[in-house]
Amino acid sequence: MKQLEFDTDIYNTIRRNIKKYRKEKGMTSAELAELVDLSHDFIRQIESEKVANTFSVDTLYRISIALNTSLDKLIEKQ
């Protein structure tokens, strides 16, 4: 049986991808926050690798919709 490989740093992978796709869309973190009905500070925390902040699947889903990006792109290790 093939050994599965897991991203042991999945939150940081997601953080980097959210920031990457947000910037590609020319969107500020404040604009993203407004679209997904979260505080600007919370979006900044999600994107920051310095803050040990987790987020729900619902939050991740809403961000993917706002960025017009699939969930698999947000969890894809670059």
Secondary structure as UniProt FT lines:
FT   TURN            8..9
FT   HELIX           10..24
FT   TURN            25..26
FT   HELIX           29..36
FT   HELIX           40..47
FT   TURN            49..50
FT   HELIX           57..66
FT   TURN            67..68
FT   HELIX           71..75
//
